[in-house]
Amino acid sequence: MPVTVVTEVEQLAEGWGDLLPSCWTNTVFVTPWWQTTWLDHFGDRSTARTIAATNGDGTLVGIAPMNVADGTVTFLGDTDLFDYRDFLVRKGGEHDFYPAVFDEIDSWEWEALSLESVPEDSPTIRFATTIAGDKGWRVAVEEEDKAPFKSLPGNWDDYVSGLSKKYRHELRRKVRKLGNSGEVAQYDCTPEMLPGHLPDFFRLHRLSSSGEGRVHDRGPRALLHRVDGDRRRSWTPQAVDAGVRRRASRGVHKFRLRRLLFAL
């Protein structure tokens, strides 16, 4: 399978967007607009290498967004701002894609290959360990974390009815308490209104005692602003899937691969 390495993610943006709905991993974190925004605010474009794999007629089969720095090959991104990272391969193309990508990576200069935040249902887990073993690399795989999620229904009443009796009671109690605390207003924010409301989101997040500090930083705020703008200009909501919907949490795995060096 032919592969091409590009240093500018934007070169693949259009084909990347068309590819995602056919991939095993299809979340906001593996879209080109999230990856390029991260690069602009936190990454180093001089160390980014994105592999594009095509079939015989030139159709894009998969993408490997990688970074090479200090002797280590990783996915683009970091574990702070990316819940999931992965090789992006069209379903059915795995047997050609993974060997071609790992052969390309094998031709680079590196000491360690560290693949973090890989979803537990990704074929990367099986293919990466098998190919690495065939190449004689040392492989360490461990569960890195759990990523809780909730697939939301289309309206509030359906959401409440889907909760357990205990949580419905607790939610209604807190709603009554909120109503008794003073005047309460509820706002519906459409996609067009979102840019104007993001400052309010950040302000409220700073006031929250449980808010995570990083979203208050200038970099993450700029990332969210730009991602929203790029999304509305270039993408449709159908392009990104919410992920596995039958589990309350989704495990992510971490790989650490090292070449075996022999002294003669």
SEKOLNU-794336 format. One record per residue (C-alpha): residue in three letters; chain; x, y, z. Coordinates in Angstrom, 3 decimals. Each point is the difference from the previous one (the first is absolute). Layout:
[site 'ALA','A',[X,Y,Z]] ...
//
This chain:
[site 'MET','A',[0.000,0.000,0.000]] [site 'PRO','A',[1.544,3.364,-1.018]] [site 'VAL','A',[0.571,2.500,2.809]] [site 'THR','A',[0.890,3.687,-0.088]] [site 'VAL','A',[1.358,2.096,2.861]] [site 'VAL','A',[-1.112,3.630,0.190]] [site 'THR','A',[1.120,2.651,2.460]] [site 'GLU','A',[-3.069,2.235,-0.365]] [site 'VAL','A',[-3.195,-1.581,1.335]] [site 'GLU','A',[-2.065,2.441,-2.087]] [site 'GLN','A',[1.134,-1.814,-3.159]] [site 'LEU','A',[-2.243,-2.922,0.981]] [site 'ALA','A',[-2.896,1.895,1.585]] [site 'GLU','A',[-2.619,-0.630,-2.682]] [site 'GLY','A',[0.700,-3.713,-0.415]] [site 'TRP','A',[0.404,-0.349,3.763]] [site 'GLY','A',[-3.521,1.286,0.572]] [site 'ASP','A',[-1.459,-2.394,-2.567]] [site 'LEU','A',[1.892,-2.913,1.549]] [site 'LEU','A',[-1.092,0.443,3.626]] [site 'PRO','A',[-3.572,-1.382,-0.195]] [site 'SER','A',[1.455,-3.307,-1.268]] [site 'CYS','A',[2.608,-0.300,2.775]] [site 'TRP','A',[-0.072,-2.001,3.210]] [site 'THR','A',[0.958,3.083,2.001]] [site 'ASN','A',[-2.079,3.026,-0.969]] [site 'THR','A',[-0.034,2.688,2.665]] [site 'VAL','A',[0.610,3.739,0.093]] [site 'PHE','A',[3.575,-0.613,1.211]] [site 'VAL','A',[1.092,-1.703,-3.241]] [site 'THR','A',[-1.453,2.602,-2.359]] [site 'PRO','A',[2.445,2.155,-1.989]] [site 'TRP','A',[-1.365,3.227,1.496]] [site 'TRP','A',[0.693,-1.202,3.562]] [site 'GLN','A',[3.455,-1.281,-0.945]] [site 'THR','A',[1.074,3.117,-1.920]] [site 'THR','A',[-1.283,2.279,2.767]] [site 'TRP','A',[1.986,-1.961,2.578]] [site 'LEU','A',[3.078,0.264,-2.198]] [site 'ASP','A',[-0.340,3.774,-0.272]] [site 'HIS','A',[-0.374,0.552,3.758]] [site 'PHE','A',[1.934,-2.834,1.650]] [site 'GLY','A',[1.926,-2.018,-2.577]] [site 'ASP','A',[2.999,0.375,-2.249]] [site 'ARG','A',[-0.721,-0.300,-3.700]] [site 'SER','A',[3.646,-0.785,-0.715]] [site 'THR','A',[-0.352,-3.367,1.805]] [site 'ALA','A',[-3.420,-0.978,-1.412]] [site 'ARG','A',[-0.144,-2.804,-2.562]] [site 'THR','A',[-3.349,-1.152,-1.340]] [site 'ILE','A',[-0.103,-3.251,-1.987]] [site 'ALA','A',[-2.655,-0.403,-2.692]] [site 'ALA','A',[-0.644,-3.492,-1.388]] [site 'THR','A',[-1.850,-0.557,-3.288]] [site 'ASN','A',[-1.148,-2.990,-2.007]] [site 'GLY','A',[0.739,-0.734,-3.646]] [site 'ASP','A',[-2.396,2.582,-1.413]] [site 'GLY','A',[1.223,2.746,2.327]] [site 'THR','A',[-2.903,-0.192,2.456]] [site 'LEU','A',[0.997,1.015,3.526]] [site 'VAL','A',[-0.136,-3.070,2.263]] [site 'GLY','A',[1.524,1.348,3.182]] [site 'ILE','A',[1.907,2.759,1.773]] [site 'ALA','A',[2.580,-0.167,2.774]] [site 'PRO','A',[0.463,3.431,1.650]] [site 'MET','A',[3.389,-0.340,1.693]] [site 'ASN','A',[2.638,2.077,1.746]] [site 'VAL','A',[3.728,-0.748,0.293]] [site 'ALA','A',[1.990,1.770,2.692]] [site 'ASP','A',[2.886,-0.875,2.333]] [site 'GLY','A',[0.271,-3.529,-1.351]] [site 'THR','A',[-3.660,-0.842,0.639]] [site 'VAL','A',[-2.828,-0.461,-2.498]] [site 'THR','A',[-3.475,0.870,1.307]] [site 'PHE','A',[-3.410,0.911,-1.317]] [site 'LEU','A',[-0.599,3.706,-0.540]] [site 'GLY','A',[-1.560,1.608,3.053]] [site 'ASP','A',[0.270,-0.597,3.723]] [site 'THR','A',[-1.918,-1.743,2.749]] [site 'ASP','A',[-1.233,3.295,1.491]] [site 'LEU','A',[-2.054,1.171,-2.982]] [site 'PHE','A',[-0.646,-3.307,-1.800]] [site 'ASP','A',[-2.210,-2.719,1.482]] [site 'TYR','A',[0.662,-2.284,-2.979]] [site 'ARG','A',[2.793,-0.334,-2.550]] [site 'ASP','A',[0.476,-2.705,-2.579]] [site 'PHE','A',[0.974,-1.053,-3.495]] [site 'LEU','A',[-2.888,0.857,-2.310]] [site 'VAL','A',[-0.748,-2.885,-2.349]] [site 'ARG','A',[-2.993,-0.730,-2.171]] [site 'LYS','A',[-1.813,-3.130,1.210]] [site 'GLY','A',[1.091,-2.922,-2.145]] [site 'GLY','A',[3.408,1.491,-0.797]] [site 'GLU','A',[1.784,-0.962,3.219]] [site 'HIS','A',[2.048,-2.932,-1.355]] [site 'ASP','A',[1.693,2.201,-2.610]] [site 'PHE','A',[0.094,3.259,1.953]] [site 'TYR','A',[1.721,-1.006,3.237]] [site 'PRO','A',[2.981,-1.880,-1.526]] [site 'ALA','A',[0.618,2.863,-2.449]] [site 'VAL','A',[-0.126,2.644,2.734]] [site 'PHE','A',[2.251,-1.911,2.385]] [site 'ASP','A',[2.509,-0.675,-2.798]] [site 'GLU','A',[0.117,3.756,-0.629]] [site 'ILE','A',[0.445,0.777,3.704]] [site 'ASP','A',[2.687,-2.683,0.193]] [site 'SER','A',[2.006,1.946,-2.589]] [site 'TRP','A',[0.196,3.071,2.269]] [site 'GLU','A',[2.613,0.725,2.643]] [site 'TRP','A',[-1.454,-0.655,3.444]] [site 'GLU','A',[0.547,-1.906,3.225]] [site 'ALA','A',[-3.547,-0.354,1.337]] [site 'LEU','A',[-3.498,-0.024,-1.486]] [site 'SER','A',[-2.583,1.137,2.577]] [site 'LEU','A',[-3.669,-0.244,-1.024]] [site 'GLU','A',[-2.314,1.402,2.662]] [site 'SER','A',[-3.790,0.477,0.279]] [site 'VAL','A',[-0.884,-2.857,-2.374]] [site 'PRO','A',[-3.688,-1.043,0.415]] [site 'GLU','A',[-0.507,-3.514,1.292]] [site 'ASP','A',[-2.032,-1.088,-3.052]] [site 'SER','A',[2.567,1.252,-2.527]] [site 'PRO','A',[1.658,-2.571,-2.306]] [site 'THR','A',[3.266,1.806,0.759]] [site 'ILE','A',[0.347,-2.037,3.195]] [site 'ARG','A',[0.075,-3.311,-1.879]] [site 'PHE','A',[1.921,1.089,-3.089]] [site 'ALA','A',[2.631,2.074,1.810]] [site 'THR','A',[0.931,-2.757,2.430]] [site 'THR','A',[0.138,-2.639,-2.738]] [site 'ILE','A',[2.100,2.064,-2.416]] [site 'ALA','A',[2.326,1.205,2.758]] [site 'GLY','A',[0.554,-3.598,1.095]] [site 'ASP','A',[0.776,-1.059,-3.571]] [site 'LYS','A',[2.564,2.807,-0.230]] [site 'GLY','A',[1.643,-1.095,3.240]] [site 'TRP','A',[-0.912,3.112,1.952]] [site 'ARG','A',[-0.609,-0.022,3.730]] [site 'VAL','A',[-3.680,0.685,0.668]] [site 'ALA','A',[-1.728,1.215,3.157]] [site 'VAL','A',[-3.773,0.547,-0.024]] [site 'GLU','A',[-2.010,1.256,2.952]] [site 'GLU','A',[-3.395,1.497,0.691]] [site 'GLU','A',[0.655,3.703,0.316]] [site 'ASP','A',[-3.328,1.394,1.177]] [site 'LYS','A',[-3.784,-0.109,-0.215]] [site 'ALA','A',[-1.957,2.611,-1.949]] [site 'PRO','A',[-3.590,0.254,1.326]] [site 'PHE','A',[-2.633,1.222,-2.418]] [site 'LYS','A',[-3.754,0.317,-0.365]] [site 'SER','A',[-1.895,-0.078,-3.283]] [site 'LEU','A',[-2.621,2.728,0.310]] [site 'PRO','A',[-3.570,-0.432,-1.346]] [site 'GLY','A',[-1.769,2.715,-1.934]] [site 'ASN','A',[-1.836,1.688,2.883]] [site 'TRP','A',[0.098,0.568,3.759]] [site 'ASP','A',[-2.971,-2.214,0.894]] [site 'ASP','A',[1.531,-3.017,-1.754]] [site 'TYR','A',[3.279,0.657,1.784]] [site 'VAL','A',[-1.663,0.095,3.424]] [site 'SER','A',[-2.093,-3.107,-0.695]] [site 'GLY','A',[3.183,-1.882,-0.907]] [site 'LEU','A',[1.542,0.590,3.424]] [site 'SER','A',[-0.315,-2.427,2.882]] [site 'LYS','A',[-2.658,0.719,2.639]] [site 'LYS','A',[2.659,1.202,2.427]] [site 'TYR','A',[1.523,2.479,-2.459]] [site 'ARG','A',[-3.404,1.264,-1.185]] [site 'HIS','A',[-0.899,0.779,3.593]] [site 'GLU','A',[3.344,1.729,0.629]] [site 'LEU','A',[-0.224,2.030,-3.201]] [site 'ARG','A',[-3.532,1.201,0.716]] [site 'ARG','A',[0.988,0.923,3.545]] [site 'LYS','A',[2.851,2.158,-1.287]] [site 'VAL','A',[-2.201,1.597,-2.659]] [site 'ARG','A',[-2.507,0.985,2.707]] [site 'LYS','A',[2.806,1.368,2.141]] [site 'LEU','A',[1.252,2.049,-2.938]] [site 'GLY','A',[-3.489,1.392,-0.621]] [site 'ASN','A',[-0.366,0.989,3.642]] [site 'SER','A',[3.334,1.841,0.020]] [site 'GLY','A',[-1.236,2.913,-2.116]] [site 'GLU','A',[-0.710,0.883,-3.604]] [site 'VAL','A',[1.308,-2.607,-2.427]] [site 'ALA','A',[0.343,0.398,-3.779]] [site 'GLN','A',[0.698,-2.726,-2.535]] [site 'TYR','A',[1.615,0.738,-3.369]] [site 'ASP','A',[0.104,-2.157,-3.103]] [site 'CYS','A',[3.167,0.565,-2.006]] [site 'THR','A',[-0.072,-0.758,-3.722]] [site 'PRO','A',[3.255,-0.660,-1.931]] [site 'GLU','A',[-0.171,3.521,-1.436]] [site 'MET','A',[-0.192,1.481,3.504]] [site 'LEU','A',[2.854,-2.073,1.413]] [site 'PRO','A',[2.938,2.406,-0.627]] [site 'GLY','A',[-1.746,2.733,1.965]] [site 'HIS','A',[-0.713,-2.337,2.913]] [site 'LEU','A',[3.433,-1.592,0.371]] [site 'PRO','A',[1.280,2.887,2.210]] [site 'ASP','A',[-2.935,-0.644,2.369]] [site 'PHE','A',[0.904,-3.688,0.045]] [site 'PHE','A',[3.586,0.774,0.988]] [site 'ARG','A',[-1.128,2.526,2.621]] [site 'LEU','A',[-2.391,-2.475,1.621]] [site 'HIS','A',[2.629,-2.708,-0.135]] [site 'ARG','A',[2.440,2.225,1.905]] [site 'LEU','A',[-2.658,0.579,2.661]] [site 'SER','A',[-0.579,-3.735,0.399]] [site 'SER','A',[1.894,-1.484,2.924]] [site 'SER','A',[0.264,-3.285,-1.905]] [site 'GLY','A',[1.165,1.533,-3.295]] [site 'GLU','A',[3.217,-1.382,-1.453]] [site 'GLY','A',[2.650,2.699,-0.135]] [site 'ARG','A',[1.340,-0.654,-3.509]] [site 'VAL','A',[-3.122,1.209,-1.788]] [site 'HIS','A',[0.560,3.388,1.633]] [site 'ASP','A',[3.381,0.349,-1.705]] [site 'ARG','A',[0.252,2.164,-3.086]] [site 'GLY','A',[1.117,-2.915,-2.199]] [site 'PRO','A',[-2.988,-2.314,0.634]] [site 'ARG','A',[-2.407,2.940,-0.324]] [site 'ALA','A',[1.467,0.931,-3.371]] [site 'LEU','A',[-0.142,-3.635,-1.068]] [site 'LEU','A',[-3.715,-0.282,0.735]] [site 'HIS','A',[-0.760,3.296,-1.731]] [site 'ARG','A',[1.852,-0.996,-3.158]] [site 'VAL','A',[-1.299,-3.577,-0.061]] [site 'ASP','A',[-3.556,1.309,0.166]] [site 'GLY','A',[0.629,2.429,-2.854]] [site 'ASP','A',[1.634,-2.638,-2.207]] [site 'ARG','A',[-2.751,-2.481,0.778]] [site 'ARG','A',[-2.771,2.374,-1.053]] [site 'ARG','A',[1.800,0.996,-3.191]] [site 'SER','A',[1.143,-3.415,-1.188]] [site 'TRP','A',[-1.859,-2.850,1.682]] [site 'THR','A',[-3.416,-1.500,0.533]] [site 'PRO','A',[-1.025,-1.581,3.340]] [site 'GLN','A',[-0.374,-3.417,-1.641]] [site 'ALA','A',[3.754,-0.099,-0.592]] [site 'VAL','A',[0.736,-0.822,3.639]] [site 'ASP','A',[-1.415,-2.956,1.874]] [site 'ALA','A',[-0.424,0.034,3.776]] [site 'GLY','A',[1.763,-3.357,0.328]] [site 'VAL','A',[-1.100,-3.266,1.538]] [site 'ARG','A',[-3.500,0.457,1.392]] [site 'ARG','A',[-0.664,-3.175,1.976]] [site 'ARG','A',[2.484,0.496,2.816]] [site 'ALA','A',[0.124,2.517,2.816]] [site 'SER','A',[3.741,0.401,-0.483]] [site 'ARG','A',[2.522,-0.693,-2.716]] [site 'GLY','A',[3.497,-1.161,0.835]] [site 'VAL','A',[3.056,1.483,-1.666]] [site 'HIS','A',[3.288,-1.843,-0.343]] [site 'LYS','A',[3.645,1.025,-0.105]] [site 'PHE','A',[2.708,-1.720,-2.050]] [site 'ARG','A',[3.714,0.293,0.532]] [site 'LEU','A',[2.053,-1.586,-2.805]] [site 'ARG','A',[3.781,-0.157,-0.157]] [site 'ARG','A',[2.315,-1.398,-2.608]] [site 'LEU','A',[2.273,-2.797,1.152]] [site 'LEU','A',[3.620,0.978,-0.504]] [site 'PHE','A',[2.594,-2.778,-0.272]] [site 'ALA','A',[3.712,0.533,0.694]] [site 'LEU','A',[2.221,-2.189,-2.181]] 
//
